[in-house]
Amino acid sequence: MKSPLLSLPGAVPAEGPDEGVAAHYGDLFREQRALADGTGFVDLSHRGVLTVTGDDRLSWLHLLITQHVSELPAGRAAEALVLTANGHIEHALYLVDDGSTTWVHVEPGTQGALLAYLESMMFFYRVEVADRTEEFALVHLPAGSIVNLAEGEAAAVRETPYGRDVFLERGRLEEFAAAHGPAVGVLAHEALRVEAHRPRLGFETDHRTIPHELGWIGTAVHLQKGCYRGQETVARVQNLGKPPRRLVFLHLDGSEVHLPGPGTPVRLAADGPDGRKLGFVTTSARHHELGPIALALVKRNVPVDAELIAESTAAAQEVVVEP
């Protein structure tokens, strides 16, 4: 999906998983400050959109995902995961129910695999699942935004502490931009996500990531429910052990010209660039106030006060997940 908002003045296309929308519109820090101040919106129309309808939709979803949604009130946002049988993270879902339809947005390109899994689990439940990505787009209004959406302007709205995720007809993107601009690129959105220590599927996760490593316990995983794939691993680690890795926030040396990219090894500063690898950078960003920052996954036993380096860049860690 290539967004029509890439035709706006100054738009620079994003690359990688966020291809299809703008990375920025000419001034990254101005766009970050706008979001932090509650103005503008982010075009996230490259994300996948699914809907679940039918009388059994919430009770059925409750059996498949990590979140307690069987009695989810209309309009309340929820975050959930789909795990493998071994408890590794496979999908991340961001959902809201409007009383008749459950709206879900997911990482770009993952909606097909998620749809196939959900369809394979329908059995005799009264549910219908559909990929609505070609019909509906997602935009994000930041926390503090005073935008008043007109009646019928949005198909659904997901209200969170970080702002509003708005599902709207894809053909209304340009109309929305004209009414509620300025548009802000995904790089600004990502910088504020890193600042808030919020993990993202495919960025902070790999094939063996479990929810405990990223702080998704409590926000995306409800510990008082069972009956979902991977629940045994979640319960075992929660009650009997510790995760092998933990998410950390890094304040990076601002004198470096280049940011350490995803996968950059993290080591003890005392051991130097040739020391033992203790983890790796997952996302890095330039923040309008904090300077260069990053999220990283490191071994659980790395001391919380240890000075680190990402390749050759000095990095002071801040605890996200307790060891």
NUFIVEX-588019 format. One record per residue (C-alpha): residue in three letters; x, y, z. Coordinates in steps of 0.5 Angstrom, whole numbers, plus 500, padded with zeros to 3 digits. Each point is the difference from the previous one (the first is absolute). Last residue first. Example, Ala and Ser with C-alpha at 12.3 -4.5 7.8 and 13.67 -1.06 7.14 Angstrom:
! NUFIVEX-588019
SER527498514;ALA498493502;
//
This chain:
! NUFIVEX-588019
PRO533483572;GLU495505500;VAL497502493;VAL501507498;VAL506502503;GLU504506498;GLN507499496;ALA505505499;ALA503498493;ALA507502497;THR500499492;SER506495498;GLU495494498;ALA495502505;ILE504501506;LEU497499508;GLU501503506;ALA498495506;ASP495503505;VAL495495498;PRO505494501;VAL499495493;ASN497494503;ARG493500496;LYS504500493;VAL499506496;LEU495503496;ALA500507497;LEU496506499;ALA504506498;ILE501508501;PRO504505496;GLY498507503;LEU495501506;GLU496506498;HIS499499493;HIS501493500;ARG505496494;ALA498493500;SER502493501;THR496494500;THR502492502;VAL508501502;PHE503494502;GLY502495506;LEU506498504;LYS505499495;ARG507499503;GLY505505499;ASP503502494;PRO497507500;GLY503502507;ASP499495506;ALA499506505;ALA494503496;LEU497493501;ARG497498493;VAL494501495;PRO500497493;THR497504495;GLY494496498;PRO496506498;GLY504506498;PRO505504504;LEU499508499;HIS505503496;VAL503507501;GLU502498507;SER501506505;GLY493499503;ASP503493504;LEU493496501;HIS495500505;LEU498493500;PHE493497502;VAL500492502;LEU496494498;ARG502494504;ARG503493498;PRO500493503;PRO493501503;LYS499498508;GLY498494503;LEU494496504;ASN494504500;GLN500505494;VAL505496496;ARG495494501;ALA494504499;VAL502503493;THR503493498;GLU493496501;GLN496506497;GLY503499493;ARG494498497;TYR494503503;CYS496497506;GLY502504506;LYS498507503;GLN502503506;LEU507502498;HIS497505494;VAL506501495;ALA500506496;THR501506505;GLY501495506;ILE505496497;TRP503504494;GLY506502504;LEU505498494;GLU503494503;HIS494497503;PRO496500494;ILE505494497;THR504502494;ARG503494497;HIS499501492;ASP502507501;THR497506503;GLU501508502;PHE500502493;GLY495494497;LEU495502504;ARG500506504;PRO502502507;ARG498506504;HIS506503504;ALA496507500;GLU507503497;VAL500495495;ARG493501498;LEU501508499;ALA506499496;GLU495495496;HIS495505499;ALA505505497;LEU503495495;VAL493498498;GLY499507497;VAL495506502;ALA494503496;PRO498507502;GLY494499500;HIS493498502;ALA496503495;ALA504499494;ALA503494502;PHE493497501;GLU498501493;GLU506497498;LEU499494503;ARG493499499;GLY501495494;ARG502495505;GLU494500505;LEU502502507;PHE503496506;VAL502505505;ASP506498505;ARG499506506;GLY506502504;TYR505497504;PRO496499507;THR495496495;GLU494501496;ARG498495494;VAL495504495;ALA496496495;ALA497502493;ALA502507501;GLU497506497;GLY493497501;GLU498506505;ALA506505499;LEU507499504;ASN501505505;VAL508501500;ILE502503507;SER506496500;GLY503499507;ALA503493498;PRO502499493;LEU495499494;HIS502494496;VAL497498493;LEU498493498;ALA497498493;PHE494496498;GLU498497494;GLU506496497;THR502498507;ARG493497502;ASP503493501;ALA493496502;VAL498496506;GLU493497501;VAL498497506;ARG494496503;TYR505494502;PHE499493497;PHE508499499;MET503507499;MET507499502;SER503499493;GLU497507498;LEU504503505;TYR506497498;ALA499502493;LEU498507502;LEU507501504;ALA504497494;GLY497505496;GLN500506505;THR507500501;GLY502504494;PRO500507504;GLU500499507;VAL493499503;HIS493504501;VAL494496502;TRP492503500;THR495495504;THR494501497;SER493501503;GLY500504507;ASP506504497;ASP506495502;VAL507503501;LEU506496498;TYR508501499;LEU503493499;ALA507497500;HIS501494496;GLU505494501;ILE503501507;HIS504494503;GLY496496505;ASN502493498;ALA493498496;THR501507497;LEU497506502;VAL495505498;LEU500507504;ALA495505502;GLU499507501;ALA493503502;ALA497506499;ARG493501503;GLY494503496;ALA495494501;PRO502497506;LEU504494500;GLU497494503;SER503494497;VAL506504499;HIS505498505;GLN507501496;THR505494498;ILE496498494;LEU497494497;LEU494498505;HIS498508501;LEU499501493;TRP495495500;SER496503506;LEU501507496;ARG497498493;ASP495495503;ASP494504497;GLY503501493;THR506505498;VAL507500500;THR504506496;LEU507500497;VAL504506498;GLY508500498;ARG504506501;HIS502504494;SER495505502;LEU504502506;ASP500508498;VAL502503506;PHE496506503;GLY501508502;THR500503506;GLY500497507;ASP506504503;ALA505493500;LEU497499492;ALA502507498;ARG507500504;GLN501493496;GLU498504493;ARG505506502;PHE505495501;LEU499496494;ASP500506495;GLY499498493;TYR493497499;HIS503493504;ALA500493499;ALA494500496;VAL496494498;GLY500494496;GLU506497503;ASP500499507;PRO503493500;GLY506502497;GLU500508497;ALA496506501;PRO499505494;VAL502507501;ALA494505500;GLY502507499;PRO493503497;LEU495494501;SER500495494;LEU502495505;LEU493501503;PRO497495494;SER503494504;LYS503495497;MET497493502;
//
